[in-house]
Amino acid sequence: MNDITKTARQIVSSPEDHLHDTSLFAAAWATMKAARGQGFDPQRLRSQHLIDRPEPSPEPIDQTLIRVGETVRCYAKKQGYLVQRRHAA
């Protein structure tokens, strides 16, 4: 019984890994509730309780980092900080 509860805890703590089968998440949730002696109605578990897969970023990460870096430098310059443009590489 302890192994079942441990497996259910792993599934419930990372639902994004089990999005292909939401019934697996619901069963794990029911197992966790039963282990605590609580009742569970699967009809009350709605899709808003489940985490969706993250959307792909709208732009490549390099462009995002450049844009954010420029924004931070611009803000720092407005605040009166001495801004030096150095690259890590």
Secondary structure by P-SEA (a helix, b strand, c coil): caaaaaaaaaaaaccccccccaaaaaaaaaaaaaaaccccccccccccccccccccccccaaaaaaaaaaaaaaaaaaacccccccccc
